[in-house]
Amino acid sequence: MQLNRFDLLRLLADANLRSGPALARELGTSPAAIRLALRELEELGLDLRRQPGRGYRLAEVYEFLDPAAVRAQLGARDFQLELLDTCASTNTLLLARARGGAPLGSVIACELQSAGRGRRGNRWQSGLGGGLTFSLLWRFRQGAAGLGGLSLAAGVAVVRALASLDIEDVQLKWPNDLLHAGRKLGGILIELQGDAAGPSAAVIGIGINVRLRSAMRDAIAQPVTDLATIATQVPPRNRLLAALLIELEQVLEQFAAHGFAPLREEWMTRHAHQGRLVTLSSGEGRSMAGRAVGVAEDGALLLETDGGVERCVNGELSLRAG
């Protein structure tokens, strides 16, 4: 039987020293298979310490996502949790579950995604244990046309959750990035399905960098940061997931009833590019330059150009000099 590297990781998670033969006996495999699996775990970003003649241990305790630990902090809130060791993409998997009738409040979180996706087809990079990646299903009576600003509303919820854990000064980059001191801390990916007039379902994918190792930082083609860098105390991932779900529930219930408008001013206070000169690239070589002056009540970016204030509903923002 093929060795499950997550079974091995669970034995090592407490960071205590264990010998190769002892690990092999407990998992019913060979020492050679243990050595191979250990190399795979290292390649996935774990810091493994070897002591010749004695065995192996992790440099630090590994906290697995634990449904019981998350539910203990959610109280009576009705989320349907599914916490996986590995999957291709939590968004892709939850979209399939949504088509099959999964209820509002369904959540899939994953230790390791093999094909995690970001916005505009980018890949979401996160090493094993280095981040928190999950997707939440929410159902709405209205269709996609009535969900303008949903990614911005989700951003407000994330900032609130981080603030509840004493993680401050997180900013929001339109339409879906979380920044700290200009570096990317996380991102939000919204995918919709349903009828144009409603009802509709939204899968809200969220990824937050918790403790990025140097090799993972090098693999990401933009300045990044993590909670370990910016927080006085890094919250356990189970506590972080619960805090995020609590705030998302509150914000999404408000959004379902009133849209983005009641959240607009709060989003603006966190707007990373407010009043700054930016370029908005919308693909196929097209771009627009101007000053970011805010967002509309439907979440559209308001860009002040020589021709007046333009409403922009998609594109990628970057800062200009000046």
C-alpha positions as CSV (number, residue, x, y, z in Angstrom):
1,M,0.0,0.0,0.0
2,Q,1.3,3.4,-1.0
3,L,2.4,5.6,2.0
4,N,0.2,8.6,2.6
5,R,2.5,11.5,3.3
6,F,-0.2,13.1,5.4
7,D,-0.2,10.1,7.7
8,L,3.5,10.6,8.2
9,L,3.1,14.3,8.8
10,R,0.5,13.6,11.5
11,L,3.1,11.5,13.3
12,L,5.7,14.2,13.1
13,A,3.3,17.1,13.7
14,D,4.2,17.5,17.4
15,A,7.8,18.2,16.4
16,N,9.1,15.4,18.6
17,L,12.1,13.3,17.4
18,R,11.2,9.9,15.8
19,S,13.4,7.3,14.2
20,G,13.0,6.1,10.7
21,P,12.5,2.5,11.7
22,A,9.9,3.5,14.3
23,L,8.0,5.5,11.7
24,A,8.1,2.7,9.3
25,R,6.7,0.2,11.8
26,E,3.9,2.5,12.8
27,L,2.9,3.1,9.2
28,G,3.4,-0.4,8.0
29,T,6.0,0.5,5.4
30,S,9.7,0.4,4.7
31,P,12.4,2.9,5.9
32,A,13.1,3.7,2.3
33,A,9.5,4.7,1.8
34,I,9.7,6.9,4.8
35,R,12.8,8.7,3.5
36,L,11.1,9.3,0.2
37,A,8.0,10.7,1.8
38,L,10.2,12.9,4.0
39,R,11.9,14.4,1.0
40,E,8.4,15.1,-0.5
41,L,7.3,16.9,2.6
42,E,10.5,19.0,2.4
43,E,9.8,19.8,-1.2
44,L,6.3,21.0,-0.1
45,G,7.9,23.6,2.2
46,L,8.3,21.9,5.6
47,D,11.4,22.5,7.6
48,L,12.7,19.0,8.6
49,R,15.5,18.4,11.0
50,R,17.7,15.3,10.8
51,Q,19.7,13.9,13.7
52,P,22.0,11.1,12.4
53,G,21.5,7.8,14.1
54,R,18.4,9.2,16.0
55,G,15.8,10.2,13.5
56,Y,13.7,13.1,12.3
57,R,11.6,15.9,13.6
58,L,9.9,19.1,12.3
59,A,11.5,22.4,13.2
60,E,8.1,23.5,14.6
61,V,4.8,22.0,15.5
62,Y,2.4,21.6,12.5
63,E,-1.2,22.6,13.2
64,F,-3.6,20.5,11.1
65,L,-7.0,22.0,10.2
66,D,-9.4,20.4,12.7
67,P,-13.2,20.5,12.3
68,A,-13.8,20.1,16.0
69,A,-11.4,23.0,16.8
70,V,-13.1,25.2,14.3
71,R,-16.7,24.3,15.4
72,A,-15.9,24.9,19.0
73,Q,-15.3,28.6,18.1
74,L,-18.2,28.9,15.7
75,G,-20.8,28.0,18.4
76,A,-24.3,27.5,17.0
77,R,-23.5,29.0,13.6
78,D,-24.5,26.6,10.9
79,F,-21.6,26.0,8.6
80,Q,-21.0,22.6,6.9
81,L,-17.3,22.1,7.2
82,E,-15.2,19.8,5.1
83,L,-11.4,19.9,5.8
84,L,-9.3,18.0,3.4
85,D,-5.6,17.0,3.3
86,T,-5.3,17.7,-0.4
87,C,-7.4,18.7,-3.4
88,A,-6.9,20.4,-6.8
89,S,-8.8,23.5,-5.9
90,T,-11.3,24.2,-3.1
91,N,-13.2,26.6,-5.4
92,T,-13.5,24.0,-8.2
93,L,-14.6,21.3,-5.7
94,L,-17.2,23.5,-4.0
95,L,-18.6,24.7,-7.4
96,A,-19.3,21.1,-8.2
97,R,-20.9,20.6,-4.8
98,A,-23.0,23.7,-5.4
99,R,-24.3,22.3,-8.7
100,G,-25.3,19.2,-6.7
101,G,-27.4,21.2,-4.2
102,A,-24.9,21.8,-1.4
103,P,-26.4,24.2,1.2
104,L,-25.6,27.8,1.9
105,G,-22.7,27.9,4.4
106,S,-20.8,24.9,2.9
107,V,-17.1,25.3,3.5
108,I,-14.1,23.4,2.0
109,A,-10.7,24.0,3.4
110,C,-7.5,22.2,2.3
111,E,-4.0,21.7,3.7
112,L,-2.5,21.5,0.2
113,Q,-4.0,22.5,-3.2
114,S,-2.4,21.1,-6.3
115,A,-4.0,23.6,-8.7
116,G,-5.1,26.5,-6.6
117,R,-6.4,29.4,-8.6
118,G,-6.3,33.1,-8.3
119,R,-8.0,35.9,-10.2
120,R,-7.4,36.3,-14.0
121,G,-6.1,32.7,-14.3
122,N,-3.2,33.2,-12.0
123,R,-2.1,30.3,-9.8
124,W,-2.4,30.7,-6.0
125,Q,0.9,29.7,-4.4
126,S,0.9,28.3,-0.9
127,G,3.2,25.8,0.6
128,L,2.1,23.1,3.0
129,G,1.1,24.7,6.3
130,G,2.2,28.1,5.0
131,G,-1.3,29.5,4.5
132,L,-5.0,29.2,5.0
133,T,-7.0,28.4,1.9
134,F,-10.7,27.7,1.9
135,S,-13.9,28.3,-0.1
136,L,-17.4,29.2,1.2
137,L,-20.7,28.7,-0.6
138,W,-23.4,31.4,-0.3
139,R,-26.7,31.5,-2.0
140,F,-28.6,34.6,-3.1
141,R,-32.1,35.3,-4.4
142,Q,-30.8,37.8,-6.9
143,G,-28.8,36.9,-10.1
144,A,-25.2,37.8,-10.9
145,A,-26.2,41.3,-12.1
146,G,-27.3,42.0,-8.5
147,L,-24.0,40.9,-6.9
148,G,-21.8,43.8,-7.8
149,G,-19.3,44.5,-5.1
150,L,-19.4,41.0,-3.6
151,S,-15.6,40.6,-3.7
152,L,-15.3,44.0,-2.0
153,A,-17.8,43.0,0.7
154,A,-15.8,39.8,1.3
155,G,-12.7,41.9,1.7
156,V,-14.4,44.0,4.4
157,A,-15.2,40.8,6.3
158,V,-11.6,39.5,6.1
159,V,-10.2,42.8,7.4
160,R,-12.7,42.7,10.3
161,A,-11.7,39.2,11.1
162,L,-8.0,40.0,11.1
163,A,-8.7,43.0,13.3
164,S,-10.5,40.8,15.8
165,L,-7.3,38.9,16.1
166,D,-5.2,42.1,16.7
167,I,-3.9,42.1,13.1
168,E,-4.2,45.8,12.0
169,D,-3.3,48.0,9.1
170,V,-4.5,45.5,6.4
171,Q,-5.6,47.4,3.3
172,L,-7.8,46.4,0.3
173,K,-6.7,46.6,-3.3
174,W,-9.5,46.8,-5.7
175,P,-11.1,44.4,-6.4
176,N,-9.9,41.5,-4.4
177,D,-6.4,41.6,-2.8
178,L,-5.3,42.1,0.8
179,L,-2.2,44.2,1.3
180,H,0.0,45.2,4.2
181,A,2.6,47.9,3.6
182,G,2.2,47.4,-0.1
183,R,2.8,43.7,0.0
184,K,0.2,41.0,-0.8
185,L,-1.1,39.2,2.2
186,G,-4.0,37.3,0.6
187,G,-6.6,37.3,-2.1
188,I,-10.2,36.6,-2.8
189,L,-11.7,34.7,-5.8
190,I,-15.4,34.9,-6.5
191,E,-17.1,32.4,-8.9
192,L,-20.8,32.5,-9.6
193,Q,-23.4,30.1,-11.0
194,G,-27.1,30.4,-11.5
195,D,-29.7,32.2,-13.6
196,A,-29.1,35.8,-14.7
197,A,-32.3,36.9,-12.9
198,G,-31.7,34.7,-9.9
199,P,-31.4,32.7,-7.8
200,S,-27.6,32.4,-7.9
201,A,-24.7,30.8,-5.9
202,A,-21.4,32.3,-5.1
203,V,-18.3,30.4,-4.2
204,I,-16.0,32.7,-2.3
205,G,-12.4,31.5,-2.3
206,I,-10.0,33.0,0.2
207,G,-6.3,32.5,0.6
208,I,-4.2,34.1,3.4
209,N,-0.4,33.8,3.8
210,V,0.2,32.7,7.3
211,R,3.9,31.6,7.4
212,L,5.6,31.7,4.1
213,R,9.0,30.0,3.8
214,S,11.7,31.6,1.7
215,A,11.4,29.2,-1.2
216,M,7.7,30.0,-1.5
217,R,8.4,33.7,-1.4
218,D,10.8,33.3,-4.2
219,A,8.2,31.5,-6.3
220,I,5.7,34.3,-6.1
221,A,6.2,37.0,-8.7
222,Q,5.3,40.0,-6.6
223,P,6.1,41.4,-3.2
224,V,4.4,39.3,-0.5
225,T,4.0,39.2,3.3
226,D,2.5,36.9,5.8
227,L,0.9,37.0,9.3
228,A,4.1,35.8,10.9
229,T,5.8,39.0,9.7
230,I,3.1,41.5,10.5
231,A,1.4,40.0,13.6
232,T,2.6,40.3,17.2
233,Q,1.2,36.8,17.7
234,V,0.3,34.5,14.8
235,P,-3.2,33.1,15.4
236,P,-3.7,29.3,15.0
237,R,-5.1,28.5,11.6
238,N,-8.2,26.9,13.1
239,R,-8.9,30.1,15.1
240,L,-8.3,32.2,12.0
241,L,-10.7,30.1,9.9
242,A,-13.4,30.4,12.5
243,A,-12.9,34.2,12.8
244,L,-13.2,34.6,9.1
245,L,-16.3,32.5,8.8
246,I,-18.0,34.5,11.6
247,E,-17.4,37.8,9.9
248,L,-18.2,36.5,6.4
249,E,-21.6,35.3,7.7
250,Q,-22.4,38.7,9.1
251,V,-21.3,40.6,6.0
252,L,-22.9,38.3,3.5
253,E,-26.3,38.4,5.3
254,Q,-26.1,42.2,5.1
255,F,-25.0,42.1,1.5
256,A,-27.9,39.8,0.5
257,A,-30.4,42.2,2.0
258,H,-28.8,45.6,1.0
259,G,-26.0,45.0,-1.5
260,F,-22.6,46.6,-1.2
261,A,-23.8,50.2,-0.5
262,P,-23.8,50.0,3.4
263,L,-20.2,48.6,3.3
264,R,-18.8,51.1,0.8
265,E,-17.5,53.7,3.3
266,E,-15.8,51.0,5.4
267,W,-14.2,49.6,2.3
268,M,-13.0,53.1,1.4
269,T,-11.2,53.5,4.7
270,R,-9.1,50.5,3.8
271,H,-8.6,51.4,0.1
272,A,-4.9,50.9,-0.6
273,H,-4.8,53.2,-3.6
274,Q,-7.2,55.9,-2.6
275,G,-6.2,59.2,-4.2
276,R,-3.2,57.7,-5.9
277,L,-2.2,57.7,-9.6
278,V,-2.8,54.2,-11.0
279,T,-3.0,52.3,-14.3
280,L,-5.9,49.9,-14.9
281,S,-5.0,47.1,-17.3
282,S,-7.9,45.2,-18.8
283,G,-6.1,42.7,-21.0
284,E,-5.3,42.6,-24.7
285,G,-2.9,45.5,-24.2
286,R,-5.6,47.9,-23.2
287,S,-5.0,50.2,-20.2
288,M,-6.4,53.4,-18.6
289,A,-4.5,55.8,-16.4
290,G,-5.9,58.1,-13.8
291,R,-6.4,58.8,-10.1
292,A,-8.3,56.2,-8.0
293,V,-11.0,58.3,-6.3
294,G,-13.0,55.5,-4.7
295,V,-15.7,52.9,-5.5
296,A,-19.3,53.2,-6.4
297,E,-22.2,51.6,-4.5
298,D,-22.1,48.6,-6.8
299,G,-18.3,48.1,-6.3
300,A,-17.2,49.7,-9.6
301,L,-13.8,51.5,-9.4
302,L,-14.0,55.2,-9.9
303,L,-11.1,56.5,-11.9
304,E,-10.5,60.2,-12.5
305,T,-9.1,60.8,-15.9
306,D,-8.6,63.8,-18.1
307,G,-12.0,63.1,-19.6
308,G,-13.8,62.9,-16.3
309,V,-14.6,60.1,-13.8
310,E,-14.8,56.7,-15.3
311,R,-16.6,53.6,-13.9
312,C,-14.5,50.5,-14.2
313,V,-15.8,47.0,-13.4
314,N,-12.8,44.8,-14.2
315,G,-9.1,45.0,-14.7
316,E,-5.8,44.9,-12.8
317,L,-4.5,48.0,-10.9
318,S,-0.9,49.0,-10.5
319,L,0.6,52.2,-9.1
320,R,2.2,54.9,-11.2
321,A,5.0,57.1,-10.2
322,G,4.1,60.6,-9.2
